[in-house]
């Protein structure tokens, strides 16, 4: 029984060494693939797809990594557009835009004169008008025993 386990592990080890015995199509794909010209990149992808058609146990780890990088790696159109320091530029732009809009809003609000309907006399007159015309007689200013402020917003 022990002999069978040793023979089995030796077969697995030799099979493992056989799988990495072939030279990889593209060594260190992350560094070299993006620097290749477009024609060579397509040739490498074709060779790698031919290699991938074989039994995956016989394909080297380098070839698997190269095929993954060729398919999904950060090269050509998949290269990130964001560079270091761009996040701070976006943050400063957003904060600046918010500050500018707040400033413009404050200037516009302060430049317009106060409406004449917002003074206390007008609001008290609105209460009297509501009582005369019997506006909202159930729960409003015209109801019996009403003790609220009515239309008056300021003390």
C-alpha positions in Angstrom: 0.0 0.0 0.0 2.8 2.4 0.9 4.5 1.4 -2.4 1.4 2.4 -4.4 1.3 5.8 -2.7 5.0 6.5 -3.6 4.5 5.4 -7.2 1.4 7.5 -7.5 3.1 10.6 -6.1 6.0 10.1 -8.4 3.6 9.8 -11.4 1.9 13.1 -10.3 5.2 14.8 -9.9 6.5 13.7 -13.2 3.3 14.7 -14.8 3.6 18.1 -13.2 7.1 18.6 -14.5 5.9 17.5 -18.0 3.3 20.2 -18.0 5.8 22.9 -17.5 8.4 21.4 -19.7 7.3 23.2 -22.8 8.5 26.8 -23.3 5.8 29.4 -22.7 4.5 31.3 -25.7 4.9 34.6 -23.9 6.9 34.9 -20.7 6.0 37.6 -18.2 2.9 38.6 -20.2 2.1 41.6 -18.0 5.3 43.4 -18.9 5.8 42.3 -22.5 2.3 42.0 -24.1 1.3 45.7 -24.0 4.6 46.7 -25.5 4.3 44.4 -28.5 3.1 45.9 -31.9 -0.6 45.1 -32.8 0.4 42.5 -35.3 2.5 40.5 -32.9 -0.2 40.8 -30.3 -2.6 39.1 -32.6 -0.1 36.4 -33.5 0.6 35.7 -29.8 -3.2 35.5 -29.1 -3.6 33.0 -32.0 -0.7 30.9 -30.7 -2.1 31.0 -27.2 -5.6 30.0 -28.4 -4.0 27.0 -30.2 -2.2 26.1 -27.0 -5.4 26.4 -25.0 -7.2 23.9 -27.3 -4.9 21.2 -25.9 -5.4 19.5 -22.5 -5.3 22.1 -19.8 -3.2 19.8 -17.6 -0.4 20.0 -20.2 -0.6 23.8 -20.6 2.0 25.7 -18.6 1.0 28.2 -15.9 2.8 31.0 -17.8 0.7 30.3 -20.9 -2.5 30.3 -18.8 -1.4 33.7 -17.3 -0.5 35.1 -20.7 -3.9 34.0 -22.2 -5.7 35.6 -19.2 -3.8 38.8 -19.6 -4.3 38.9 -23.3 -8.1 38.5 -22.8 -8.7 40.6 -19.7 -5.5 42.5 -18.9 -5.0 46.3 -18.7 -3.7 47.0 -22.1 -4.8 49.0 -25.1 -8.5 50.0 -24.6 -8.6 48.4 -21.2 -5.9 50.5 -19.8 -7.3 52.7 -17.0 -7.8 56.3 -18.0 -7.4 57.6 -14.4 -3.9 58.6 -13.5 -2.5 59.2 -10.0 -3.6 62.6 -8.7 -6.9 62.6 -10.7 -9.0 61.9 -7.7 -7.8 65.0 -5.9 -8.5 67.1 -9.1 -12.1 65.7 -9.2 -12.6 66.4 -5.5 -11.3 70.0 -5.8 -13.5 70.5 -8.9 -16.6 69.3 -7.1 -15.9 71.3 -4.0 -15.2 74.4 -6.1 -18.4 74.0 -8.1 -20.5 73.6 -4.9 -18.9 76.7 -3.4 -19.5 78.7 -6.6 -23.1 77.7 -6.8 -23.6 78.5 -3.1 -22.0 81.9 -3.6 -24.2 82.7 -6.7 -27.3 81.5 -4.9 -26.5 83.7 -1.9 -25.8 86.8 -4.1 -29.1 86.3 -6.0 -31.1 85.8 -2.9 -29.6 88.9 -1.2 -30.0 91.1 -4.3 -33.7 90.6 -4.6 -35.8 92.9 -2.3 -38.0 91.3 0.3 -41.5 90.7 -0.8 -44.2 92.9 0.6 -46.3 89.9 1.5 -43.8 88.7 4.0 -44.2 91.6 6.5 -46.2 91.1 9.7 -49.0 93.6 8.8 -49.7 91.8 5.6 -49.9 88.4 7.3 -52.3 89.8 10.0 -54.4 91.3 7.3 -54.5 87.9 5.6 -55.8 86.4 8.9 -58.6 89.0 9.0 -59.5 88.4 5.4 -59.7 84.6 6.1 -62.0 85.2 9.0 -64.3 87.5 7.0 -64.5 85.1 4.0 -64.8 82.1 6.4 -61.8 80.3 4.8 -61.2 76.8 6.3 -64.0 76.9 8.9 -63.3 73.4 10.3 -59.7 73.6 11.5 -58.3 76.9 10.2 -58.4 80.6 11.1 -62.2 80.8 10.7 -63.0 77.9 13.1 -64.5 78.5 16.5 -61.9 78.8 19.3 -58.9 79.0 17.0 -55.7 79.9 19.0 -53.0 79.5 16.4 -51.0 82.1 14.5 -52.8 81.7 11.2 -50.8 83.2 8.3 -48.4 85.1 10.6 -44.9 83.5 10.3 -42.9 86.0 12.3 -43.2 87.2 15.9 
